[in-house]
């Protein structure tokens, strides 16, 4: 159980990680973005300007993204702190992937510091999201599977 406290036992279980920003220990963490869109327009409705934060005291490394959505035709567009997008056009979360091994693994080099795998998020940075749907109502759960990077 993760009680939010760093203990010696947790640190011993961490995997080492090295990138241009330094040497770190990886403490697994999965921030969750959840949002419900209510669409009374009868057409596609986009909601831009949403944000996902990460633990503010440490850098974060996103290894993969997985999702659960209530209905098809629910879209998301993810913008990293560098200004780059996961995809230039919104992708349908119903088809993009599910959870676990059905999620989407991320390749390196998409964050501010090139990494071997995943997206490096510097401490205090956020990820911007635009969600949309053609359904009357849709609920999105987006899991940023990764780890907190603790400096060695």
C-alpha positions in Angstrom: 0.0 0.0 0.0 1.3 3.4 -0.9 0.8 5.7 2.0 2.7 8.6 0.4 5.7 8.3 2.8 9.3 7.5 1.6 10.8 4.8 3.6 14.2 3.0 3.3 12.4 -0.1 2.2 10.7 1.7 -0.7 13.9 3.3 -1.8 15.7 0.0 -1.8 13.0 -1.4 -4.1 13.4 1.4 -6.6 15.0 0.9 -10.0 17.9 3.2 -10.9 17.5 5.6 -13.9 20.0 7.8 -15.6 19.4 10.6 -18.2 20.8 14.0 -19.1 19.2 15.5 -16.0 21.2 13.2 -13.7 20.9 9.9 -11.8 17.6 9.0 -10.1 15.7 6.3 -8.4 12.3 5.5 -9.9 9.4 5.3 -7.4 6.3 4.0 -9.3 3.3 6.4 -9.3 0.2 6.7 -11.5 -1.6 10.0 -11.5 -5.2 9.8 -12.7 -7.1 12.3 -14.7 -10.8 11.9 -14.6 -13.4 14.1 -16.3 -17.1 13.8 -17.3 -18.3 15.6 -20.4 -22.0 16.4 -20.7 -22.8 17.3 -24.3 -26.2 18.8 -25.0 -25.3 20.2 -28.4 -26.1 17.1 -30.4 -22.7 17.6 -32.2 -19.0 17.2 -31.3 -18.1 19.2 -28.2 -14.5 19.9 -27.3 -13.3 21.0 -23.9 -9.8 22.6 -24.2 -7.6 24.0 -21.4 -7.7 21.1 -18.9 -4.5 20.3 -17.0 -2.9 17.3 -15.2 -0.4 17.9 -12.5 2.3 15.6 -11.1 3.9 15.5 -7.7 5.4 19.0 -7.5 8.6 18.3 -5.5 10.1 15.8 -8.0 10.6 15.2 -11.7 8.3 12.6 -13.2 8.8 10.1 -16.0 5.7 8.9 -17.9 6.3 5.4 -19.3 2.8 4.9 -20.7 -0.7 6.1 -20.9 -3.8 3.9 -20.5 -7.4 4.8 -20.3 -11.0 3.8 -19.5 -13.9 5.5 -21.2 -17.6 5.0 -20.9 -18.4 5.3 -24.6 -16.8 5.3 -28.0 -16.3 8.6 -29.9 -14.5 10.1 -26.9 -11.4 12.0 -27.9 -8.3 13.4 -26.2 -5.3 15.5 -27.3 -2.3 15.6 -24.9 0.2 18.4 -25.0 3.6 17.8 -23.1 5.3 20.7 -21.3 7.6 21.2 -24.3 4.6 22.1 -26.5 4.7 18.8 -28.4 1.6 16.7 -28.7 1.1 13.0 -28.3 -0.9 13.3 -31.5 -1.6 16.4 -33.6 -5.3 15.4 -33.9 -7.4 14.2 -31.0 -7.4 10.4 -30.7 -10.4 8.2 -29.9 -9.7 6.8 -26.4 -12.0 3.9 -27.1 -9.6 2.7 -29.8 -6.3 4.1 -28.5 -5.9 1.5 -25.8 -7.2 0.2 -22.5 -5.3 -0.5 -19.3 -2.2 -2.5 -18.5 -0.5 -4.0 -21.5 -3.3 -2.6 -23.7 -2.1 0.9 -22.9 0.2 3.0 -25.0 3.9 2.9 -24.3 5.8 6.1 -24.9 9.1 6.4 -26.6 12.0 8.6 -25.4 12.8 12.1 -26.4 9.4 13.8 -26.0 10.1 15.6 -22.7 12.5 18.5 -22.0 15.3 16.1 -21.3 15.8 13.2 -23.8 15.2 9.9 -22.0 15.7 6.3 -22.8 12.0 5.6 -22.7 9.0 7.6 -21.6 8.4 11.3 -21.3 10.4 13.4 -18.8 8.2 15.9 -16.9 10.3 18.5 -14.9 9.0 19.2 -11.4 6.3 21.8 -11.2 5.3 21.3 -14.9 1.8 20.2 -16.1 0.4 18.4 -19.1 -2.4 20.1 -21.0 -5.4 18.2 -22.3 -8.2 18.8 -24.7 -11.1 16.3 -24.5 -14.1 16.0 -26.6 -17.1 13.7 -27.4 -20.0 13.2 -29.8 -21.9 11.4 -27.1 -24.5 13.0 -24.8 -22.3 12.2 -21.8 -19.0 10.4 -21.5 -16.6 9.8 -18.6 -12.9 9.6 -19.1 -10.2 8.1 -16.9 -6.7 8.7 -18.1 -3.8 7.0 -16.3 -0.3 8.5 -16.6 1.7 5.4 -15.7 5.2 6.3 -14.6 7.4 7.1 -11.7 8.6 9.9 -9.5 12.3 10.5 -10.0 14.2 10.8 -6.7 17.7 12.3 -7.2 20.5 10.0 -6.0 
